[in-house]
Amino acid sequence: MDLVAEPARNIAVLTRADVVVVGSGPGGLAAAIAAARTGVSVVLLERNGCFGGNITAVGVEGFAWYRHEHTVDTEGIGIEFEERAKKMGAAQPEPQSDSAALDGELFKYVADTLVSEAGIEALLHCSVVAPIIEDDELRGVIVESKSGRHAVLGSRIIDASGDADIAARAGAPTIMAPREALMAASVMFHLSGVDKQAFLAGVAADPQTYRDWEGAGWTMETSGKEDAMFSPFLRKPFEQAMAAGIIPRDVTTIGGTWGAISDQGELTYLNLVHLVGVDGTDVRSLTAGEIEGRHQAVLAAEALRRFTPGCAQAKIRNFGMTIGIRDTRKIDAAYNLTADDVREQGRFEDSIGIFPEFIDGYGILVLPTTGRYFQVPYRSMLPKQIGNLLVAGRSIGGDRVSHAAVRNMMCCTVSGQGAGVAAAVSVRSRRRVADVDIGAVQSELRRQGARLH
């Protein structure tokens, strides 16, 4: 690799705060709001032009599609996202669960409102490019934007980048599977021009279940109770399209779920494109995935037009703004969650929230229909070797199976709210994040409506 010298220079401080949150997906958005509600100053940094991450930039509108009659669900800011979206006309019923499908476009405005109400200083179109480290402690981050290169200083930093970018660049140990073992990436898309009544009649005439996910190159481990449950699953149109020569025979991974259908004929959150071997930390891999993903989405849309009731006049309304990445780095935390923790209702003295027994990934699907849940420990957000840093969202510490649980958006709000409160309590008590009074953190989380036990 050729190298060039990057000259050292002094740069201006753009802003500073008690807590700096990097990334505004479900985890980062929850962290920033929770910290602000604890009474400290907060800066929220986001590289895109909207808050919401997976919800808005990727287009994953099924926020709590796991929820059923007997689910014991998380409480706190994540549920607030859903309830505010419903009140602001940014949600509709989700077809396979007792939850709302968020409107990814209107949720941009919902998130704007929540950030403004919390008094957060937000910087959109602002990419974090490096940590600022002194004596093995984070003091802030270097950002690049249309305004140039600046420093943003903070007493505590929360890495909600999704890829543990700040932790990794600061030197904290991280873990990442080989590229071929990562969960597949997706390019989401939405259709307009769908005949809602004809489409739903077709679904009713040939209802799909979670057991139908098995086969044609897919494997699925369930607990058994999911097998006969309805799933908004689509595979037959793509098999027909392959037989008709519309989809090449080597493209075998098109298939998946539709999210919701509106009265206006919009079929949203089409999670049909699954791209294996995409490394979300590699710019060339991301570029190839974006391009191939849109190509496959166009093939999938043509298959739906040809072979799905109600879709004859459909067209692609939009692609997600960015590819959906499920799996990259995870921190090697003070405590790494295990498969046993998420399967067998793990309990922890330092719990900062709960999440239902919901596992979705690596060929495993377990839905929370029996009231079982696990607790998320504070230590899973605490990276080793670097001070003043917490990690929220899908990068918290754990093994493969635990990642298939905690990566889900509602669980990201659990770790986000926990990290935000802990960072704020740490600042106010002048104690290191590793030494924060967990009782004080838990008391504030309860005050904010989170369920811990």
Protein Blocks (a to p, Z undefined) as FASTA:
>chain_A
ZZddddddddddfbdcfbdcehjafklmmmmmmmmmnopacddddfbfbehijmmmnopa
blblmbcfklccdedjklmmmmmmmmnopaccdfkbccddddfklmmmmmmmmmmmnopa
cdehiacfbdcdeehiafbdcdddfkbccddddfbdcdfehnommmmmnopacddddfkl
pccdddddddehiafklmmmmmmmmccdfklmggghiacddehlmmmpccdddfklmmmm
mmnomacfklmkggcddfbdcfkopaehiafbccehiafkbfklmmmmmmmmmmmmmmmm
mmmmmmgghilmgccfbdcfbdcdfbdcddddfbdcdfklmmnopacfkbgbdcddddee
ehiacddfeopacdddfklmmcghiahiacehjkbgcdfklmmmmmpmklmmmmmmmmmm
mmmmmmmnopafklccfklmmmmmmmnopafZZ
